[in-house]
Amino acid sequence: MGAAAKLWQATRQCRLVLLFAVLALVVLCLKPQHYVSMSRFQHYGMAFTVFGLGYILETALSFKTLHKWARGSYLGTGMLFGSAGLIFWLCPWLTDMYRTILLVSYLTFSVGVGAVWARWIIEDSNKYEDSKKYEDSEKNKDSKKNKIPEEG
C-alpha cells in the first residue's frame, strides 16, 4: 500500500473537516471586506462558520461509523465554531463588552469540548492497547502450539 493510500485511509473520518478547514482558510485569506461592506469580526465569523460546518457535516455523514465520543467531539466542536462564527458574522453591532462576554463564555464551553475530546482519545488508546494485548496473546498461543517438543 502506497503512502497516498495510507494517508487516504487514515483520514477517512475527517476528510470533510479537512476540506472545510481549507475552505475556512481561503475565506480568511480572501478578505471579503474589500469587496463587500463587512467588518473584520464578520469576516472572522464567516471563516469560523465554514470551519464549524465541516465538523457538523462530517458528523451527519459519518454518524453510524463514529464512536459516541467522536460524535460528541465533532458535534461540540462544530457547535462551538459554528455558533461563534454565526454570532460574530450576523451581529456586527456587538460592542467590545459583549464580545468579551461571548469570548469568555466560548472559552468556558471549549473546556468542556476539550474534555470530550480527551475522553475520546483515552478510550481510543485503551482500545488500541487492548487490541495489541490480544494480538500478543494470540501470537503466544500460536508459538506454543507450533513449538516442536525436544527429544532428550
N, C-alpha and C positions, 0 to 999 in steps of 0.2 A: 504494500500500500504506500503510495507516494505521500510526500509532505502535504501537498494540497488536499488530498483526500482525507488525511488525518485531521487537518485543520477544519475542513468542511464537516466532518463527523463530530469533532469536539465542540463546534459552535451550533449544533443542531437545535438547542433550546434557547438560543439568544440571538438568532440571526436578525429578527425584526428589531430587537433592541439596538443592535449594532448599526443597522440601516438607518434607523431614526436618530441615532446619535450623530451619524454623519450628516443627516439632513438638518439637525439642530445646529451643528457647526457651520453648515452652509448658510442657514438663516442668520446666524450670528455674524458671519463674515460679510454677508451681502450688504448690511446696513440699510435696511429698507427706509429708514427715516430720511435718507437723502432723496427718496423718490415720492414718499407719501408723508403727509403730516402725521408724525408719530413721535412720542417721547422716547427717551433712552430706555426707561423702565418698561414701556410697551414692547420695545424691541427685544429686551431680555425676556419678557414674559412670553413672547411668541416662540422664542427658542426653547424655553423651559416647557411650554405646552407641547411642542413637537417631540421633545425628548420623553416626556411623560406618556404621550400617546403610544410611543413604541413599546413601553412596558405593558400598557393596558392591552394593546392588540396582541402582543406575544402571549399574554396570559389567556386571552379569549381563544386564540387559535390553538394553543398547546395545553388547554385546561386538563384534558384527560391524561396526558403523559407527564404532567408536572407533579411533583411531590407536594403535599399540603403546605410545607414550609416554603417551598419555592413559589407556590401560588400566592401565599401571604406576602412574601418578599416582593414579588413582581407587582402585585396589586398595590401594596403600600407605597412602593417607590413611584409607581405610576400616578397614584393619587397625590402624593407629595409634590412631585414636579408639575403634574398637570394642573392641580388646583392653584398652586403658587403662580404658575405661568398665566392661568386664566385671570386670576385676580389682578396681577400686575399689567396684563395686556388690556383687560376690559375696564379697568378703573385708573385711568391716568391722573385723576384728580386727587389721589391719595396724598396726604401731607406726609412730611417726614415722621411725625409722631405715629401715624397709622402704619406706615411702612415698617417702623421699628417694632411696633407691637406684632405685626404679621411675621416679621423675620424671627422674633423670639419664639412665637408660637410654632412656626415651622421648624425651628431648631429643636424645640422640645419634641415635636412629632417625629423628627428624624432620628432621635434617640430610640424611640420605640421601633421604628423601621429597622434601625441597625441591630436591635436586639433580635428581631425576627430573622434577619439575615444571619446573625451569629448562630442562632438556634439551628437554622438550615445547614450551615457549614459544619457544625458539631455533629448533627445527626448524619450528614452525608459522610463525614470522615469516619464515624463509628461504623457505618455500613461498609465502608471500604476496608476497614481493619478486620471486620468480621469475615468478609469475603476472602481476605488474604489468609486468615487463620484457617478457614475451611479448606482453601486450596492447599495449604501446607499440610493439614491433617490428611487430606486425600493422597498427597504425594507420599507421606509416611506410610500409609496403608498399602499403597501400591509397591513401595520399595520393600516392605516386609513380605508381601505375597511373592514377589519376584526373586527374593533372596534364595540363593541355592544353599542348601544345608551342607556344611563342611563335613567331610568324612574324616574320622580320626583314627 
